[in-house]
Amino acid sequence: MDLRKDLDDGKSLGMPDGVLINGKGPYRYNTTLVPDGISYETLNVHPGKTYRIRVHNVGISTSLNFRIQNHNMLLVETEGSYTVQQNYTNLDIHVGQSYSFLVTMDQNASSDYYVVASARFVNESLWQRVTGVAVLHYSNSKGKASGALPDPPNDLFDKTFSMNQARTIRWNVSAGAARPNPQGSFKYGQITVTQVYLLKNKPPVVINGKHRTTLNGISYAPPTTPIRLADQFDEGFMEIIFQNNDTKVMTYHFDGYAFFVVGMDYGEWTESSRGTYNKWDGVARCTTQVYPGAWTAILVSLDNVGVWNLRAENLDAWYLGQETYVNVVNPEQTNKTELAPPDNVLYCGRLQSKQRPQAIHHKASSASRPLGSKMVVDLLLLFAAAAIFL
């Protein structure tokens, strides 16, 4: 509640107390910045082997730069799409984004190595103490990691490096495994666009005494009547341009869809900007970044019927109203693509009068549960870089 009140009053979330990796604090790489006794993450690896490392930025506001000391990271996947395989020494991962890397343990293991997730586009001298640090430990390691962390990109006042890096992340159109909308049968660059939406993000404004964020000057407020039920009682190819006229990097997520990121650049988007679009191997993903003073364009095939949320992943902007909904309607009356509401659906708001009595279901006792029902999930070196605000 305190954080919500601060945001309503126009205050920012401020600097986090730390960046966690798999829920753990930083390795004590610096005795001044990092207190003793903090539990940190260790990745135990064997020389010569190659590991898949999945990295997720599950923070609420801060872009992170991820890197492994002295190791190349071969990017192979992002958010369910195979990417063109290429090596990176570091990669910016924005709020809500995820990537998979193949990392070969090809070092001499004279010591352990740093695994780093540090904040981006901030005053690094102030934010240095929140840097997330884990340890990569070879089975034949000869000592603990020591010395300075590997350097992040040095571009606080010029974000061109990050945008150019993002442009190199492209779809692998020759991958032999399953992937969304294979280019052999679905060439998105040749499909006629039927709808175009330009969504402009600007600095927060005051509405009814509270600070609110907007898209195209409109701040979203949840209705008392659920949107999907309201739609129940009352396909095409879409282009969406996100224009960020604020001062910080934003990321946007679209539920229910993998969209094609086809272009991004600084300045105002215009009709001529389409000439710069990647119409062949723009990567398909569900979350994209939009740099300050810049635009990002996506193409979406509207093949999933329903009402879908389009929102800022930056939690402060989302809470203050930066979201909207896209209603994808099937013109045919059929239950093949969308089922009718169930008999026990809950009605509220203006539809409360339609509420029916609900049957009471009793929980089964633990003795009546079938044996072997426990689900086991195997996670291979799963990273979660989380910015925690206190």
N, C-alpha and C positions, 0 to 999 in steps of 0.2 A: 504493500500500500504506500509505503514511503517513496519508493521509486516512481510509482504512478503519479503521486502528487508532485514530485519534482519535475517530471516530464510535463504534466499539465501546466505547471508554473513557468515553463520555459527553460528549466535547467537541463543540463546534459547528464548522461549516465556517468561521465567522468572516467578516470583511468582505473582499470581493473587492478585487483591485488596480485593477480598472477595469471599466467597461461598454463593450463594443465595438459599433460599428455597421458592419456588413459587414466584420467582422474588423479594423477600424481603430480607433485610439485617438481621444481627444478633440481637437477644434480648440482652439487655445490662446486661449480666451476670457478666461483669468485667468493672469497671468504667475507668480503665486505657487503656484497649485494645479496648473498644467499645465506640465511641462517643455517646453523648446524642442525642435524636431526630430522631433515625433511625426507620423506619417502619419495623416491624417484623411480621412473620406469627403466628397466634394463632389457635390451633385446639380445638374447643369447644366440649366436650364429656360429657356423663352422666355415673355415677357410675353403674357398673354391666353390662353394654352393651359391645358388641364386635364389633369392627370396622375393615373394610378392608382398609388397607393403601397401596397404590401403590407408590413405590419409584423408580425414574428414575435418573440416572446420565447423564444429558444432557450437561455436561461440555465438554471441548475440549482437555483436557490433563491429568487431575488429578484423580487418584483413590480416592474414598471417603469411610470412614467407617461410617455407619449409626447406631444409637442407640437411645433408648427412656429411660430416667432415670427411674429405678425401675420397668420396664415393660419387660416381655418376648414378643418376636415377633415370632409368629407361621408362618413359611414360607409355602406358599401353591401354589405359581405359579411363573414362570419366563418366560417371552417372549412367552406367549401363551401355555406353557406346565405346567400341574399340577405336582407338586413336592411331594416327600415323606414329610409328614407333621412333622416338628420338630421345637423345640423352639431354638431361638438364642437370646443372650443378645446384640449382635452387629453383623453386617455383612458387609464385604467389597463389595462395588459396583463399578465396574470398568467402564471406559468411554463407554457410549452407552448401558449399561446393565439396566435391569429393573426387579423388584420383587414385589410380593404382599404378605403382611403379614396380619394375623388376630391378633388383639391386644385387649385383654380383659381389661376393666377398673376396676381392682381389688384392687386398692390402697385406702388408707384411706383419701386421698385428704387433708392432713394437709397443703399442699401448691400445687402450680402448679409444673409441671415437665418439664425438659429440653428435647427437641428433637434436636439431634446433627448430623451434617454431617461434618466430619473433614478430612483433607487431609491425605493420607497414603504414606508411604515409602519416607518421606521427613524429614528434620530436624524440628521436632515439635516445638522446642523453637523459631525458626524463623517463622514458618507457623502458630503459634497459633492465630495470629491476623486475619487470613482469615477464621477461623472456622465458619460454618453456624450454627445458633442456632434459633430454634423456640420454642414455648411454648405449652404444652399440658395442657389445662385448664378444670378441672372438674367443673360441674355445682354447686357443693357444696364445692368448694375449699375455704380454710381458709386463703390463702395468696399467694403472688407472689413467683415464683421460686427464689432461692438464693443459694449461696455457689458455690462450685466447680462443673464443668461439670463432668458427668460420664467418667471414664477413657477409653481411646482407647486401643487397643492391643499394648503392648510394645515390638515391634519386628522390630525396624528400620533396624537393620543389619542382621536380620534373618527372611526371608519371609516364613519359613516353616509353621507357624501358619496359614497364609492366604491360602496357597496351601492346607493344610489339611482341612481347613474349606470349600474350594471350592469342594473338593472331596466328602464332605457329601451331596452336593446338587444333588439329584438323581431323576430320573423320577418316578412318581407314576403310576406303571403299572396296578394297580387295580382300578383306578378312574373310576366311572361309567359314567361320562359325556363324551362328544365328546373331542377328542384329536388327534393330528397328528399321523398317522400310528400306530394304536393300536397294542400292542404286541401280542394280540390274533391272528392276521393275518400277522403281519410284525415283524419278529424277526431279527433285524439288525445284531445281532451277528452271524447269520447262513448264511448270504448272501456272496457270493464270491465277493471279491474286484476285479474290473477290471482295475482300474487305481490308481496309487500311486504318490503323489507329495510331495516333501520335500521342503518347502519354508523357506529359511534362511534370517533372519533379522540381519544386522550388523550395527555398527555405521556409521553415514553419511560419504560420500566420496565427493570429488570435481569433478564435471563433467562440462566441458566447462566453468570453472571459477565460478560455483555456487555449493553450498553445496546441495547434493541430498541424499535421502534415497533410499534403494534398497531392493528388494526381489530376492535372488539368484544372486546378483550382477547387476540386471537390474532395472533401475529407469524408471517409467512409465511417459510418456508425452502424453497428449491428442492429437489424430490425427486430421487433418483438415477435414477428411472424417468420418462421424459418423460410428462407428463400426458395428452397426446392418445393416445399408444400404450397407456397404462394403461387409458384409457377404451375404446379399441377392443377390448380383450380383457376385460374384465369384462362446440306453440309458444304462446307466450302474450304477455301485456302486463305489464311489470314496473315497479314503483315502487321507486326507491332513494332513501333519505334519508341524506345525509352530515351527521353531527353533529360539529362541530369544537369539542372541549372543550380544545384546546390554546391557546397564546398567539400563534400566527402564522397568517397566511393560508396555506391549503393549496389546491392544485389537484389534481383527479383526472381521469384519462383512461381511456376505455373503448375498447379495441381492437375493430375490426370493426363499430362502430355509430355512428350519429349519434342522440343522445338529445335529448329536449325538456327544456330547463330551465324548469320551471314555477313555481318559488317559491324564495325565500330570505328569511331574517329572523334577527334576533338572539334569543337565548334557546334553550330546549329545544323541539324539535319535539314536537307532540302531535297526536292525531287531528283536533282542531279546526283545526290549521294548514292542512288541505286546503281550508278555506274561503277561503284567500287565494291559491290557485293560479291561474295564468293558464292557462285551458283553451282558448285560441283561438290566440294568436300567440307563444307561448313559442318562443324561437329554437332551432333544431336545430343541435347542435354535438357535438364529441367530447371537449372539455375544459372543465371548469367550476371556478370558484373557490368556496371555502367560507371565510367570514370567521371569525376567532377568536370563540368564544362564540356561534356562530350555526350555522344549518343551511341546506342547499341541497337541493331535491328535484328529481329528474329522472324522466321517464317513458320507457320503452324498449320498442319493439316487437321481440319476439324472433323476427326473421325471417331470421337469418343463422346457420345451423347451424355448430357447432364449439365449441371451448373457447377463451374469450376472456379476456384479461388486463384486470383492473380495478385500477388502481394510482395511487399518489401520483406526481405529476410532480416534486415537490420531491425532488431526487436523494438527499438525506440520509435522508429518511423512507422512500423507496423501498428504498434499500440496507438499511436497518435492519428491513425486513419489512412495510412498509405496502402490501400488495397482496393480491389474491385472484383467483380465476378463476370465470367463469360458464360452465357447460356447457349449451349449447343443443342439445337432442336432437330430431332429426326422428323421430317415431314410425313413419314409413313406411320400409320397407326399399327404398331407391331410391338410384341414383347420380346423380339429377338435381340434387340440392342439395349433395351431398358425395361425392367420389370415395374409393374405398378406398385404403389406403396403397400406394405404388408398390413394385415388386418389389425395388428397391435401397434400401429404407428401412433406416436404421441403428438397431439395437436396443441398449439399454444398461440398466443397473440390473437389476431383477428379470427383465427380458425378454432379457437378453444371450444366453441359450441359443438364442434364435430367430434369431440373426444368421446370415446366409448369406454365402458368399464373395462378395466384391465384384469386379466386372470392372474392369480397369485401363484408363482412357481416356488416350490421349496427346494433349497439346496440339498443335493445328495450328500450323505455323510461320507467321511473319508473311507469308511469301511466298504462302501459300495462302489468306490471308484475302481476301474479296471487296472490291473497291474501293467507295468510297462508303458504308462501314459506320459511319463516325463519326456520332454523334448530336449535333446542334446544338440547344441549349436556349436560348430567348430569354427572359430574365428582365427584366421591366419595373420598374425601380426597386425591387429587392428589398432589404428591410431585414432585418437579423438583429441584434437587441439581445441580446447575450450577456454574462452575468456570468461572468467567468473567475476561478477561485480558484487561487492559486499557493501 
